[in-house]
């Protein structure tokens, strides 16, 4: 579990490195039959920022923990990119897409932690 917590921290730092905003960590460990233990949800203001956040998370996590992302989906239109780290799913949205899919309310039973924006 400590490895997972460290990974959550490093993913969050990778997001912040590229000014990702409105970071929410959804702890799903108390919910049965979920596909992973944590969702990390954030947003960028443009497709190019979404791609920069994706690259930052991938590179920073690899450099600081040695962990590699299993899969990345959504790079083509970069409105919603999902990164699969096994126990952790990272979702990077444009604001409109985030509002539309509203993952935070889908997982209303999860323990949600908001990470303050850095600026």
DOPA-707632 format. One record per atom (N, C-alpha, C): atom name; residue in three letters; x, y, z. Coordinates in Angstrom, 2 decimals, decimal comma, padded with zeros to 5 digits. Atoms other than C-alpha are relative to their C-alpha. Layout:
<rs>
+------+------+---------+---------+---------+
: vose : tido :    east :   north :      up :
+------+------+---------+---------+---------+
:   CA :  ALA :       X :       Y :       Z :
...
+------+------+---------+---------+---------+
</rs>
This chain:
<rs>
+------+------+---------+---------+---------+
: vose : tido :    east :   north :      up :
+------+------+---------+---------+---------+
:    N :  UNK :  000,83 : -001,21 :  000,00 :
:   CA :  UNK :  000,00 :  000,00 :  000,00 :
:    C :  UNK :  000,87 :  001,26 :  000,00 :
:    N :  UNK : -000,91 : -001,15 :  000,00 :
:   CA :  UNK :  002,93 :  002,35 :  000,69 :
:    C :  UNK :  000,48 :  000,36 : -001,39 :
:    N :  UNK : -000,42 : -000,25 :  001,38 :
:   CA :  UNK :  004,11 :  001,93 : -002,90 :
:    C :  UNK : -001,10 :  000,75 : -000,75 :
:    N :  UNK :  001,13 : -000,65 :  000,67 :
:   CA :  UNK :  000,64 :  002,92 : -004,09 :
:    C :  UNK : -000,10 :  001,46 :  000,43 :
:    N :  UNK :  000,07 : -001,38 : -000,51 :
:   CA :  UNK :  000,61 :  006,01 : -001,84 :
:    C :  UNK :  001,11 :  000,87 : -000,61 :
:    N :  UNK : -001,12 : -000,72 :  000,61 :
:   CA :  UNK :  004,06 :  007,04 : -003,14 :
:    C :  UNK : -000,31 :  000,31 : -001,46 :
:    N :  UNK :  000,34 : -000,19 :  001,41 :
:   CA :  UNK :  002,85 :  006,56 : -006,70 :
:    C :  UNK : -001,05 :  001,10 : -000,15 :
:    N :  UNK :  001,02 : -001,06 :  000,02 :
:   CA :  UNK : -000,22 :  008,74 : -006,00 :
:    C :  UNK :  000,69 :  001,37 :  000,14 :
:    N :  UNK : -000,72 : -001,27 : -000,22 :
:   CA :  UNK :  002,12 :  011,48 : -004,69 :
:    C :  UNK :  000,79 :  000,42 : -001,23 :
:    N :  UNK : -000,85 : -000,32 :  001,14 :
:   CA :  UNK :  004,49 :  011,28 : -007,66 :
:    C :  UNK : -000,83 :  000,37 : -001,23 :
:    N :  UNK :  000,91 : -000,35 :  001,10 :
:   CA :  UNK :  001,62 :  011,32 : -010,18 :
:    C :  UNK : -000,51 :  001,42 :  000,21 :
:    N :  UNK :  000,51 : -001,34 : -000,31 :
:   CA :  UNK :  000,21 :  014,40 : -008,43 :
:    C :  UNK :  001,07 :  001,06 : -000,28 :
:    N :  UNK : -001,09 : -000,95 :  000,25 :
:   CA :  UNK :  003,61 :  016,13 : -008,56 :
:    C :  UNK :  000,24 :  000,16 : -001,50 :
:    N :  UNK : -000,15 : -000,06 :  001,46 :
:   CA :  UNK :  003,90 :  015,27 : -012,27 :
:    C :  UNK : -001,07 :  000,87 : -000,64 :
:    N :  UNK :  001,10 : -000,84 :  000,49 :
:   CA :  UNK :  000,51 :  016,90 : -012,86 :
:    C :  UNK :  000,30 :  001,47 :  000,31 :
:    N :  UNK : -000,27 : -001,38 : -000,43 :
:   CA :  UNK :  001,48 :  020,01 : -010,88 :
:    C :  UNK :  001,16 :  000,63 : -000,77 :
:    N :  UNK : -001,17 : -000,46 :  000,77 :
:   CA :  UNK :  004,75 :  020,28 : -012,82 :
:    C :  UNK : -000,43 :  000,76 : -001,26 :
:    N :  UNK :  000,51 : -000,64 :  001,22 :
:   CA :  UNK :  002,69 :  021,26 : -015,89 :
:    C :  UNK : -001,28 :  000,79 :  000,27 :
:    N :  UNK :  001,12 : -000,87 : -000,38 :
:   CA :  UNK :  000,12 :  023,36 : -013,99 :
:    C :  UNK : -001,38 : -000,63 : -000,20 :
:    N :  UNK :  001,31 :  000,64 :  000,01 :
:   CA :  UNK : -002,66 :  020,76 : -014,02 :
:    C :  UNK : -000,82 :  000,55 :  001,17 :
:    N :  UNK :  000,87 : -000,66 : -000,99 :
:   CA :  UNK : -005,63 :  022,14 : -012,06 :
:    C :  UNK : -001,07 : -000,95 :  000,55 :
:    N :  UNK :  001,14 :  000,69 : -000,61 :
:   CA :  UNK : -008,45 :  020,94 : -009,79 :
:    C :  UNK :  000,26 : -001,50 :  000,14 :
:    N :  UNK : -000,37 :  001,41 : -000,18 :
:   CA :  UNK : -006,71 :  017,71 : -008,83 :
:    C :  UNK : -000,86 : -000,60 :  001,12 :
:    N :  UNK :  000,78 :  000,75 : -000,99 :
:   CA :  UNK : -008,99 :  015,25 : -007,05 :
:    C :  UNK :  000,55 : -001,41 :  000,06 :
:    N :  UNK : -000,41 :  001,40 : -000,17 :
:   CA :  UNK : -007,77 :  011,96 : -005,62 :
:    C :  UNK : -001,20 : -000,73 :  000,60 :
:    N :  UNK :  001,12 :  000,81 : -000,47 :
:   CA :  UNK : -010,58 :  009,42 : -005,28 :
:    C :  UNK :  000,56 : -001,32 :  000,51 :
:    N :  UNK : -000,47 :  001,23 : -000,63 :
:   CA :  UNK : -009,71 :  006,64 : -002,83 :
:    C :  UNK : -001,13 : -001,02 : -000,07 :
:    N :  UNK :  001,04 :  001,01 :  000,22 :
:   CA :  UNK : -011,69 :  003,59 : -003,95 :
:    C :  UNK :  000,23 : -001,26 :  000,82 :
:    N :  UNK : -000,37 :  001,21 : -000,73 :
:   CA :  UNK : -010,11 :  001,15 : -001,49 :
:    C :  UNK : -001,13 : -000,54 :  000,87 :
:    N :  UNK :  001,12 :  000,45 : -000,83 :
:   CA :  UNK : -013,28 :  001,04 :  000,62 :
:    C :  UNK : -001,20 : -000,50 : -000,79 :
:    N :  UNK :  001,12 :  000,40 :  000,85 :
:   CA :  UNK : -015,49 :  000,14 : -002,35 :
:    C :  UNK :  000,34 : -001,34 : -000,65 :
:    N :  UNK : -000,27 :  001,33 :  000,57 :
:   CA :  UNK : -015,82 : -003,47 : -003,52 :
:    C :  UNK : -000,11 :  000,01 : -001,51 :
:    N :  UNK :  000,09 :  000,25 :  001,45 :
:   CA :  UNK : -015,31 : -004,63 : -007,11 :
:    C :  UNK :  000,33 :  001,22 : -000,87 :
:    N :  UNK : -000,43 : -001,10 :  000,86 :
:   CA :  UNK : -013,53 : -001,56 : -008,47 :
:    C :  UNK :  001,17 : -000,47 : -000,85 :
:    N :  UNK : -001,08 :  000,42 :  000,90 :
:   CA :  UNK : -011,05 : -001,76 : -011,34 :
:    C :  UNK :  001,38 :  000,42 :  000,53 :
:    N :  UNK : -001,28 : -000,47 : -000,54 :
:   CA :  UNK : -008,38 :  000,05 : -009,31 :
:    C :  UNK : -000,23 :  000,54 :  001,41 :
:    N :  UNK :  000,10 : -000,51 : -001,38 :
:   CA :  UNK : -007,63 :  001,52 : -005,87 :
:    C :  UNK : -000,16 :  001,52 :  000,06 :
:    N :  UNK :  000,08 : -001,46 :  000,00 :
:   CA :  UNK : -007,34 :  005,20 : -006,81 :
:    C :  UNK : -000,29 :  000,52 : -001,40 :
:    N :  UNK :  000,13 : -000,83 :  001,20 :
:   CA :  UNK : -008,56 :  007,61 : -009,47 :
:    C :  UNK :  000,68 :  001,32 :  000,34 :
:    N :  UNK : -000,52 : -001,36 : -000,14 :
:   CA :  UNK : -006,58 :  010,81 : -009,90 :
:    C :  UNK : -000,56 :  000,76 : -001,19 :
:    N :  UNK :  000,71 : -000,75 :  001,04 :
:   CA :  UNK : -008,60 :  013,38 : -011,84 :
:    C :  UNK :  000,53 :  001,43 :  000,02 :
:    N :  UNK : -000,45 : -001,38 :  000,07 :
:   CA :  UNK : -007,34 :  016,72 : -013,08 :
:    C :  UNK : -000,39 :  000,58 : -001,35 :
:    N :  UNK :  000,31 : -000,61 :  001,29 :
:   CA :  UNK : -007,68 :  019,16 : -015,94 :
:    C :  UNK :  001,10 :  000,93 : -000,46 :
:    N :  UNK : -000,88 : -000,96 :  000,65 :
:   CA :  UNK : -005,68 :  021,21 : -018,37 :
:    C :  UNK : -000,87 :  000,89 : -000,87 :
:    N :  UNK :  000,82 : -000,98 :  000,73 :
:   CA :  UNK : -006,84 :  024,22 : -020,39 :
:    C :  UNK : -000,06 : -000,20 : -001,50 :
:    N :  UNK : -000,04 :  000,19 :  001,45 :
:   CA :  UNK : -005,98 :  022,97 : -023,89 :
:    C :  UNK :  000,50 : -001,41 : -000,28 :
:    N :  UNK : -000,54 :  001,32 :  000,36 :
:   CA :  UNK : -005,21 :  019,74 : -025,74 :
:    C :  UNK :  001,53 : -000,05 :  000,15 :
:    N :  UNK : -001,47 :  000,03 : -000,12 :
:   CA :  UNK : -001,52 :  020,74 : -025,81 :
:    C :  UNK :  000,42 : -000,07 :  001,47 :
:    N :  UNK : -000,32 :  000,11 : -001,42 :
:   CA :  UNK : -001,51 :  021,23 : -022,02 :
:    C :  UNK : -000,30 : -001,42 :  000,51 :
:    N :  UNK :  000,33 :  001,38 : -000,39 :
:   CA :  UNK : -003,23 :  017,85 : -021,58 :
:    C :  UNK :  001,13 : -000,94 : -000,39 :
:    N :  UNK : -001,11 :  000,85 :  000,45 :
:   CA :  UNK : -000,46 :  016,22 : -023,64 :
:    C :  UNK :  001,25 :  000,26 :  000,82 :
:    N :  UNK : -001,17 : -000,34 : -000,82 :
:   CA :  UNK :  002,21 :  018,08 : -021,65 :
:    C :  UNK : -000,12 : -000,63 :  001,40 :
:    N :  UNK :  000,23 :  000,62 : -001,31 :
:   CA :  UNK :  000,65 :  016,87 : -018,36 :
:    C :  UNK :  000,23 : -001,52 : -000,10 :
:    N :  UNK : -000,16 :  001,45 :  000,21 :
:   CA :  UNK :  000,51 :  013,30 : -019,72 :
:    C :  UNK :  001,48 : -000,37 : -000,05 :
:    N :  UNK : -001,44 :  000,26 :  000,12 :
:   CA :  UNK :  004,20 :  013,41 : -020,71 :
:    C :  UNK :  000,70 :  000,21 :  001,33 :
:    N :  UNK : -000,62 : -000,32 : -001,28 :
:   CA :  UNK :  005,15 :  014,99 : -017,39 :
:    C :  UNK : -000,24 : -001,13 :  001,01 :
:    N :  UNK :  000,32 :  001,08 : -000,93 :
:   CA :  UNK :  003,36 :  012,32 : -015,35 :
:    C :  UNK :  000,81 : -001,25 : -000,37 :
:    N :  UNK : -000,70 :  001,21 :  000,44 :
:   CA :  UNK :  004,82 :  009,48 : -017,43 :
:    C :  UNK :  001,50 :  000,08 :  000,31 :
:    N :  UNK : -001,45 : -000,14 : -000,18 :
:   CA :  UNK :  008,39 :  010,82 : -017,31 :
:    C :  UNK :  000,40 :  000,15 :  001,46 :
:    N :  UNK : -000,33 : -000,26 : -001,40 :
:   CA :  UNK :  008,36 :  012,04 : -013,70 :
:    C :  UNK : -000,16 : -001,27 :  000,85 :
:    N :  UNK :  000,24 :  001,24 : -000,75 :
:   CA :  UNK :  006,88 :  008,80 : -012,33 :
:    C :  UNK :  001,10 : -001,02 : -000,32 :
:    N :  UNK : -001,06 :  000,96 :  000,39 :
:   CA :  UNK :  009,39 :  006,71 : -014,31 :
:    C :  UNK :  001,32 :  000,39 :  000,66 :
:    N :  UNK : -001,27 : -000,48 : -000,56 :
:   CA :  UNK :  012,29 :  008,88 : -013,10 :
:    C :  UNK :  000,05 : -000,17 :  001,52 :
:    N :  UNK : -000,02 : -000,01 : -001,47 :
:   CA :  UNK :  011,25 :  009,00 : -009,42 :
:    C :  UNK : -000,34 : -001,34 :  000,63 :
:    N :  UNK :  000,41 :  001,28 : -000,61 :
:   CA :  UNK :  009,77 :  005,52 : -008,89 :
:    C :  UNK :  000,42 : -001,22 : -000,82 :
:    N :  UNK : -000,31 :  001,12 :  000,88 :
:   CA :  UNK :  010,85 :  003,40 : -011,86 :
:    C :  UNK : -001,24 : -000,67 : -000,58 :
:    N :  UNK :  001,25 :  000,60 :  000,49 :
:   CA :  UNK :  007,17 :  002,59 : -012,51 :
:    C :  UNK : -000,30 :  000,50 : -001,41 :
:    N :  UNK :  000,41 : -000,36 :  001,36 :
:   CA :  UNK :  006,00 :  002,51 : -016,13 :
:    C :  UNK : -001,51 : -000,05 : -000,10 :
:    N :  UNK :  001,44 :  000,02 :  000,25 :
:   CA :  UNK :  002,49 :  003,34 : -017,27 :
:    C :  UNK : -000,31 : -001,21 : -000,88 :
:    N :  UNK :  000,37 :  001,18 :  000,78 :
:   CA :  UNK :  000,71 :  000,23 : -018,60 :
:    C :  UNK : -000,61 :  000,40 : -001,33 :
:    N :  UNK :  000,69 : -000,43 :  001,22 :
:   CA :  UNK : -001,42 :  002,09 : -021,13 :
:    C :  UNK : -000,41 :  001,46 :  000,12 :
:    N :  UNK :  000,49 : -001,38 :  000,05 :
:   CA :  UNK : -002,37 :  005,60 : -022,21 :
:    C :  UNK : -001,02 :  000,04 : -001,14 :
:    N :  UNK :  001,05 : -000,08 :  001,02 :
:   CA :  UNK : -005,61 :  006,26 : -024,08 :
:    C :  UNK : -000,50 :  001,43 : -000,11 :
:    N :  UNK :  000,61 : -001,32 :  000,20 :
:   CA :  UNK : -007,09 :  009,42 : -025,60 :
:    C :  UNK :  000,95 :  001,05 : -000,53 :
:    N :  UNK : -000,99 : -000,99 :  000,44 :
:   CA :  UNK : -003,93 :  011,06 : -026,96 :
:    C :  UNK : -000,39 :  000,68 : -001,32 :
:    N :  UNK :  000,28 : -000,54 :  001,33 :
:   CA :  UNK : -005,36 :  011,58 : -030,44 :
:    C :  UNK : -000,73 :  001,34 :  000,05 :
:    N :  UNK :  000,69 : -001,30 : -000,06 :
:   CA :  UNK : -007,89 :  014,29 : -029,56 :
:    C :  UNK :  000,29 :  000,75 :  001,30 :
:    N :  UNK : -000,49 : -000,62 : -001,24 :
:   CA :  UNK : -006,51 :  014,98 : -026,05 :
:    C :  UNK : -001,05 :  000,87 :  000,70 :
:    N :  UNK :  001,03 : -000,67 : -000,80 :
:   CA :  UNK : -009,82 :  016,02 : -024,50 :
:    C :  UNK : -000,15 : -000,72 :  001,34 :
:    N :  UNK :  000,01 :  000,82 : -001,20 :
:   CA :  UNK : -009,70 :  013,18 : -022,00 :
:    C :  UNK :  001,05 : -001,07 : -000,21 :
:    N :  UNK : -001,05 :  001,02 :  000,07 :
:   CA :  UNK : -006,52 :  011,16 : -021,52 :
:    C :  UNK : -000,08 : -000,83 :  001,27 :
:    N :  UNK : -000,02 :  000,92 : -001,14 :
:   CA :  UNK : -006,56 :  008,09 : -019,28 :
:    C :  UNK :  001,35 : -000,71 :  000,01 :
:    N :  UNK : -001,28 :  000,69 : -000,18 :
:   CA :  UNK : -003,32 :  006,65 : -017,91 :
:    C :  UNK : -000,22 : -001,12 :  001,02 :
:    N :  UNK :  000,22 :  001,17 : -000,84 :
:   CA :  UNK : -003,32 :  003,16 : -016,40 :
:    C :  UNK :  001,29 : -000,39 :  000,70 :
:    N :  UNK : -001,14 :  000,44 : -000,83 :
:   CA :  UNK : -000,89 :  002,48 : -013,55 :
:    C :  UNK : -000,40 : -001,21 :  000,85 :
:    N :  UNK :  000,41 :  001,18 : -000,75 :
:   CA :  UNK : -002,61 : -000,73 : -012,44 :
:    C :  UNK : -000,97 :  000,36 :  001,11 :
:    N :  UNK :  000,86 : -000,38 : -001,13 :
:   CA :  UNK : -003,93 :  000,24 : -008,99 :
:    C :  UNK : -000,49 :  001,44 : -000,08 :
:    N :  UNK :  000,34 : -001,42 :  000,10 :
:   CA :  UNK : -004,18 :  003,87 : -010,10 :
:    C :  UNK : -000,34 :  000,35 : -001,44 :
:    N :  UNK :  000,38 : -000,53 :  001,31 :
:   CA :  UNK : -006,04 :  005,40 : -013,04 :
:    C :  UNK :  000,09 :  001,52 :  000,08 :
:    N :  UNK : -000,14 : -001,45 :  000,06 :
:   CA :  UNK : -005,14 :  008,97 : -013,99 :
:    C :  UNK : -000,88 :  000,50 : -001,14 :
:    N :  UNK :  000,89 : -000,57 :  001,01 :
:   CA :  UNK : -007,74 :  011,03 : -015,86 :
:    C :  UNK :  000,34 :  001,48 : -000,14 :
:    N :  UNK : -000,37 : -001,39 :  000,27 :
:   CA :  UNK : -006,66 :  014,30 : -017,48 :
:    C :  UNK : -000,99 :  000,54 : -001,03 :
:    N :  UNK :  001,11 : -000,49 :  000,82 :
:   CA :  UNK : -009,54 :  016,32 : -018,91 :
:    C :  UNK :  000,19 :  001,44 : -000,44 :
:    N :  UNK :  000,34 : -001,39 :  000,26 :
:   CA :  UNK : -010,35 :  019,50 : -020,73 :
:    C :  UNK : -001,19 :  000,31 :  000,91 :
:    N :  UNK :  001,09 : -000,32 : -000,93 :
:   CA :  UNK : -012,79 :  021,41 : -018,46 :
:    C :  UNK : -001,38 : -000,46 : -000,48 :
:    N :  UNK :  001,33 :  000,37 :  000,51 :
:   CA :  UNK : -015,82 :  020,77 : -020,75 :
:    C :  UNK : -000,22 : -001,51 :  000,11 :
:    N :  UNK :  000,12 :  001,46 : -000,06 :
:   CA :  UNK : -015,12 :  017,03 : -020,95 :
:    C :  UNK : -000,13 : -000,46 :  001,45 :
:    N :  UNK :  000,08 :  000,37 : -001,41 :
:   CA :  UNK : -014,58 :  016,84 : -017,21 :
:    C :  UNK : -001,40 :  000,25 :  000,55 :
:    N :  UNK :  001,35 : -000,31 : -000,46 :
:   CA :  UNK : -017,90 :  018,55 : -016,53 :
:    C :  UNK : -001,01 : -001,00 : -000,56 :
:    N :  UNK :  000,92 :  000,93 :  000,66 :
:   CA :  UNK : -019,63 :  016,24 : -019,01 :
:    C :  UNK :  000,02 : -001,38 :  000,65 :
:    N :  UNK : -000,10 :  001,37 : -000,53 :
:   CA :  UNK : -018,32 :  012,94 : -017,60 :
:    C :  UNK : -000,12 : -000,05 :  001,52 :
:    N :  UNK :  000,22 : -000,17 : -001,44 :
:   CA :  UNK : -018,28 :  014,13 : -013,97 :
:    C :  UNK :  000,33 : -001,26 :  000,81 :
:    N :  UNK : -000,41 :  001,23 : -000,69 :
:   CA :  UNK : -016,31 :  011,15 : -012,62 :
:    C :  UNK : -000,12 :  000,10 :  001,51 :
:    N :  UNK :  000,06 : -000,15 : -001,46 :
:   CA :  UNK : -016,28 :  012,60 : -009,12 :
:    C :  UNK : -001,35 : -000,45 :  000,55 :
:    N :  UNK :  001,32 :  000,40 : -000,52 :
:   CA :  UNK : -020,05 :  012,06 : -008,75 :
:    C :  UNK : -000,29 : -001,47 : -000,27 :
:    N :  UNK :  000,15 :  001,44 :  000,25 :
:   CA :  UNK : -019,89 :  008,59 : -010,32 :
:    C :  UNK :  000,54 : -000,80 :  001,18 :
:    N :  UNK : -000,64 :  000,70 : -001,11 :
:   CA :  UNK : -017,63 :  007,61 : -007,43 :
:    C :  UNK : -000,31 :  000,73 :  001,31 :
:    N :  UNK :  000,40 : -000,78 : -001,17 :
:   CA :  UNK : -019,59 :  009,47 : -004,76 :
:    C :  UNK :  000,31 : -000,73 :  001,32 :
:    N :  UNK : -000,30 :  000,78 : -001,22 :
:   CA :  UNK : -018,90 :  006,64 : -002,26 :
:    C :  UNK :  001,48 :  000,05 :  000,35 :
:    N :  UNK : -001,44 : -000,03 : -000,24 :
:   CA :  UNK : -015,15 :  007,17 : -002,61 :
:    C :  UNK :  000,35 :  001,15 :  000,93 :
:    N :  UNK : -000,53 : -001,11 : -000,80 :
:   CA :  UNK : -013,12 :  009,29 : -000,22 :
:    C :  UNK :  000,71 :  000,93 : -000,97 :
:    N :  UNK : -000,57 : -000,95 :  000,95 :
:   CA :  UNK : -012,34 :  012,40 : -002,28 :
:    C :  UNK :  000,90 :  000,99 :  000,71 :
:    N :  UNK : -000,95 : -000,97 : -000,55 :
:   CA :  UNK : -009,30 :  014,56 : -001,55 :
:    C :  UNK :  000,33 :  001,01 : -001,10 :
:    N :  UNK : -000,33 : -001,06 :  000,96 :
:   CA :  UNK : -008,90 :  017,90 : -003,33 :
:    C :  UNK :  001,42 :  000,51 :  000,31 :
:    N :  UNK : -001,36 : -000,51 : -000,15 :
:   CA :  UNK : -005,31 :  019,01 : -003,91 :
:    C :  UNK : -000,03 :  001,46 : -000,45 :
:    N :  UNK :  000,06 : -001,42 :  000,39 :
:   CA :  UNK : -004,98 :  022,84 : -003,89 :
:    C :  UNK :  000,88 :  000,26 : -001,22 :
:    N :  UNK : -000,81 : -000,43 :  001,14 :
:   CA :  UNK : -003,75 :  024,42 : -007,14 :
:    C :  UNK :  001,25 :  000,70 :  000,53 :
:    N :  UNK : -001,26 : -000,54 : -000,48 :
:   CA :  UNK : -000,14 :  025,54 : -006,86 :
:    C :  UNK :  000,10 :  001,52 : -000,09 :
:    N :  UNK : -000,11 : -001,47 :  000,09 :
:   CA :  UNK : -000,62 :  029,14 : -007,98 :
:    C :  UNK : -001,19 :  000,63 :  000,63 :
+------+------+---------+---------+---------+
</rs>
